[in-house]
């Protein structure tokens, strides 16, 4: 079974548009009910909105795009802010649910790929620094997700289908 979360995160880590660290931790813990609603919505909206690439802009975009469709996010009881909080907490909890070995394998070879690239030395140094920073941010998100793990755990397999490996 391949694990392409690494491919998704690696692509995101190397893209300046990914802002994983942009969310502020929610003031309260995610509930199992909220996590279930988020997972259900992700599954329902994916055919129309595409695969979620988690960041703050994407959460806003999904809210806006869904409002122009059937408004399922709002019908599920979420405001824009509560959607962003619940989605962020669910994503963090999902990261926390991934086995450590699989999670760390996500980052395997990223710095080496930068070093082997055709970039000049200055560009390599900048990109290496950026990659290391994004890896640290992603690890921090995973650590933050521990507080949401109990709420997300019942949905971990489905989240892996929705956010993890497209080929699994």
C-alpha positions in Angstrom: 0.0 0.0 0.0 1.6 3.3 -1.1 1.3 6.4 1.0 1.1 9.5 -1.1 0.3 11.9 1.7 4.0 12.5 1.4 3.5 13.4 -2.2 0.7 15.8 -1.4 2.5 17.4 1.6 5.8 17.5 -0.3 4.2 19.3 -3.2 2.6 21.7 -0.7 5.8 22.2 1.2 7.5 23.2 -1.9 4.7 25.6 -2.9 4.7 29.1 -1.5 0.9 29.0 -1.7 0.5 26.5 1.1 -0.1 28.2 4.4 -0.4 25.3 6.9 0.6 27.4 9.8 -2.0 30.1 9.2 -4.7 28.7 11.4 -5.0 29.7 15.0 -5.9 26.9 17.4 -9.5 26.7 18.2 -10.4 27.8 21.7 -12.2 24.6 22.4 -11.8 20.9 21.6 -13.3 19.5 18.5 -16.3 17.2 19.2 -16.9 13.8 17.6 -20.1 15.2 16.1 -18.2 18.2 14.5 -15.5 15.9 13.1 -18.2 13.6 11.7 -19.9 16.6 10.0 -16.6 17.8 8.5 -15.7 14.3 7.2 -19.2 13.9 5.7 -19.0 17.3 4.0 -15.5 16.6 2.6 -16.8 13.4 1.1 -20.0 15.1 -0.3 -18.2 18.1 -1.7 -15.1 16.5 -3.2 -16.8 15.5 -6.5 -17.9 19.1 -7.0 -15.0 21.0 -5.5 -12.1 18.6 -5.9 -9.7 17.1 -3.5 -9.1 19.4 -0.5 -5.6 20.9 -0.3 -5.8 22.1 3.3 -4.9 25.7 4.0 -6.8 28.8 5.2 -7.6 30.1 1.7 -8.9 26.7 0.6 -11.2 26.5 3.6 -12.6 29.9 2.7 -12.8 28.9 -0.9 -14.7 25.7 -0.1 -17.1 27.7 2.1 -17.7 30.2 -0.8 -18.0 27.6 -3.5 -20.4 25.5 -1.5 -22.5 28.6 -0.7 -22.9 29.0 -4.5 -24.0 25.3 -4.8 -26.3 23.9 -2.2 -24.9 25.5 0.9 -24.3 22.2 2.7 -21.6 23.6 5.0 -24.0 26.2 6.3 -26.9 23.8 6.4 -24.7 21.5 8.6 -24.6 24.4 11.1 -21.2 25.9 10.3 -20.5 29.6 9.9 -17.4 30.5 7.9 -15.3 30.8 11.1 -16.7 27.6 12.8 -16.1 25.8 9.5 -12.5 26.9 9.4 -12.0 26.0 13.0 -13.6 22.6 12.7 -11.8 21.8 9.4 -8.5 22.9 10.9 -9.0 20.8 14.0 -10.0 17.8 11.9 -7.0 18.2 9.7 -4.7 18.4 12.7 -6.3 15.5 14.3 -5.9 13.5 11.1 -2.2 14.3 11.0 -2.0 13.1 14.7 -3.8 9.9 13.7 -1.1 8.9 11.2 1.4 6.4 12.5 4.7 8.2 13.3 6.7 6.1 10.9 4.3 6.8 8.0 4.1 10.5 8.9 7.9 10.9 9.1 8.3 9.0 5.8 6.4 11.9 4.2 9.5 14.1 4.6 12.1 11.5 3.6 14.3 12.9 0.9 12.8 16.3 0.5 16.0 18.2 1.5 18.0 15.8 -0.7 15.8 16.6 -3.7 16.4 20.3 -3.2 20.2 19.6 -3.0 20.0 17.5 -6.2 18.0 20.1 -8.1 19.3 22.4 -10.8 19.0 25.5 -8.5 22.1 27.6 -7.9 23.7 27.4 -4.4 21.9 30.5 -3.1 18.5 29.2 -4.4 19.2 25.8 -2.9 20.0 27.3 0.5 16.8 29.4 0.4 14.7 26.4 -0.7 16.3 24.1 1.9 15.5 26.6 4.6 11.9 26.9 3.4 11.4 23.1 3.3 12.9 22.7 6.7 10.6 25.4 8.0 7.5 23.8 6.4 8.4 20.4 7.8 8.6 21.9 11.3 5.3 23.7 10.8 3.6 20.4 9.7 5.1 18.6 12.7 3.7 21.3 14.9 0.3 20.9 13.4 0.5 17.2 14.1 1.4 17.9 17.7 -1.5 20.3 18.0 -3.8 17.6 16.6 -3.2 15.4 19.5 -5.9 17.3 21.4 -8.4 16.4 18.7 -7.3 12.8 18.1 -10.2 11.3 20.1 -12.8 13.2 18.0 -11.1 12.3 14.7 -10.0 8.7 15.4 -13.4 7.2 14.4 -13.0 8.9 11.0 -9.3 8.4 10.4 -9.7 5.7 7.7 -12.2 7.9 5.8 -10.0 11.0 6.2 -7.1 9.0 4.8 -9.2 8.2 1.8 -10.1 11.9 1.4 -6.8 13.6 2.4 -4.2 10.8 2.1 -3.2 8.5 -0.7 -5.4 8.9 -3.8 -4.3 5.3 -4.8 -5.1 3.5 -1.5 
